[in-house]
Amino acid sequence: MAVEIIATGSELLLGEQVDTNSAYIARRLREIGLPVHYKTVVGDNEDHMVDAIRIALARADVIVIGGGLGPTLDDVTRPAVARALGRELVFRQDLLDQIEARFRAYGRTMGENNRRQAYVPDGAEPIPNPVGTAPAFRIEHEGRVIVSLPGVPREMEYLLEQAVIPYLKITLNLQRVMVVRTLHTVGEGESRLDALIEDLQQSTNPVFGLSAKSGQVDVRLTATASSLEEAQRLLVEMEGKVRERIGKWIFGADDDTLEGVIVKLMSERHHTLATVELDTGGVISSRLTSSKTAGLSSAAFAGGLVLSDPAALSKTLSVEVDPVEHVAVMARAAQRIRAIHTTTLGLAVMLQALGETPGIKMYAALAFDGGTQTADRSFGGHAGLAPQFASALALGLLWRHLRS
């Protein structure tokens, strides 16, 4: 069964707003066994919306439209659905009464333009909206189901959970559930990981997916079954096989972040850390003090030094700078920052442009009681992404030390 999401709003096409609604809808539909096959984003233009709906009707069984149900002229979902289905817009007094009641509850007077929200395509079943002023609706047409939801996230989520998902489960007689498990890796490239689990990826249930990010590769497993317990059993079984092959690079799963895992490990093992970053803009410090890690990092992370000139290493840390031996320089910087802050760990990272040769080199070093570990890697991507990759190189080095 094919599902399509149509997101409306010119702000989405202009890059002024990120479409988080569609992601939420897709996740929830996936969980009830309705994976999304297509997603379309359309501006506030009725003709374009009509075209998008007609295309969706030709290829999808379920169409979920988000947005365009407001009272203004650029809210075109209602007339667009009616035109696409060859139906009339009809006025519903009960909807107008609901809208007026909502305004009274807010202590406000309803504007005349809000009457537009009391119109729905002929044959549509209104979905009352107790948390907003925009009534939603659903309509069945030639074996297809169209659901139209408000664009306000709070309203959309409420109506999806309370009205739409129960309706879809009953109407479509959904008997299967879909569960996703995402394993996060660091320290190895996508192609190498792919080769190591290539035979496992022939599985049709769970289904695999690999996704490369800045210095990180995710392995996604999607299982479908008649019950949540069975789907989870399939995931656990396949995850075990994956971990046997590439477990030494897996730092976490699902909502885990590399920095979050690291801070937790440091706290559990009573480690403290100080860092020095050269030409990264302080990415590591930012990641270690993000809102998701702040609760633990205050005790584990002593502080970070952010520099933009190699000569500053000599001025601020009394570290001799060698124009050739960059790995050795980072090792000395990690040892020095550890000594200054009296921490158990010191981490240093540096980016170096290769001059006339395209590309960037990344160097990292971790100092600890009894030694130093180093790592270096070439980077040939966009220079703006290099700091994030460098942070992954350095944090990966730290993570491997902490888990050993």
Secondary structure, 3 states (H helix, E strand, C coil): CCEEEEEECHHHHCCCCCCHHHHHHHHHHHHCCCCEEEEEEECCCHHHHHHHHHHHHHHCCEEEEECCCCCCCCCCHHHHHHHHHCCCEEECHHHHHHHHHHHHHCCCCCCHHHHHHHEEECCCEEECCCCCCCCEEEEEECCEEEEEECCCHHHHHHHHHHHHHHHHHHHCCCCCEEEEEEEEECCCCHHHHHHHCCCHHHCCCCEEEEEEECCEEEEEEEEEECCHHHHHHHHHHHHHHHHHHHHHHEEEECCCCHHHHHHHHHHHCCCCEEEEEECCCCHHHHHHCCCCCHHHHHHHEEEEEEECCCHHHHHHHCCCCCCCCHHHHHHHHHHHHHHHHCCCEEEEEEEEECCCCCCEEEEEEEEECCEEEEEEEEECCCHHHHHHHHHHHHHHHHHHHHHC
